[in-house]
């Protein structure tokens, strides 16, 4: 089975296509990114401009086409800080979903931190001692303290680059 994941960040929309294998393992077969800059000129106001909406739609269409060309069985789109904090969140989701056919899940800050933890855990053996993981994004920064088996604490701060 092939799964595509679109990470709709504040600055960049990332696509990763994975092929799953036995014993819950997977391998990445394709990745790409689009510079979208959802917060350009309007992040402080917590809105997504019409121009940014159009850039988002184009990026989502491109990523969907790529995922389909790699025969992804499922495409998941996850939005983070700029979208979850946007005053025009409902309108943004409605327009994007209508024009791309993708269903978008908006992650809470804590959910985003948890996904970051699981991603890091796939790449690095965190060991038994508590480890600090920090993800600096465009609209938020997540801090997670955990080890190879447990998240002890996590928080998403509305501070980004």
C-alpha positions, 0 to 999 in steps of 0.5 A: 500500500502507498500513502501520501502525506501533505504537511501544510506548514506556514511557509512550506507544503511538504509531500511525502509518499511512502510504501508500507511493508510487513511489520509496520515498516515503510520506505519513502519513495518520493518527496517534494515541497512547495513554497506557499508562505501562507502567512506572508503579509497577514500572519500577524493579523491571523488571516490567510490572504486571497493570494496565499489561498491561491498559492495553497490551492496550486501547491495542493493540486501539484502534490495531489498529482504527484501522489497520484502519479506514484499510485498513492492509495490514500492521500492525507493532508494536515494543516498546522499553525497558520491554518489553525489560527486563521480567522478565515479558517472555515473559508480557507478549508472550504475553498481548498477542499472544493478546488482540490478534492482533498480533505484537510485535517487541522492539527492542534498544537499538541497533536502537531507536537505528538506527530513530530515526536513519532517522526523523530522516533522513527529516525533516531533512537531516543534512548531511555533518558528524557530528550528534548525535541524542538521543531521550529516552524513558520508559525509555531515552535513545538517542544517535546520531552520524551524518550523512546517509549513515552512523551512526558511533556509537549507544548506548541508555542505560537512563535515561528520564523 
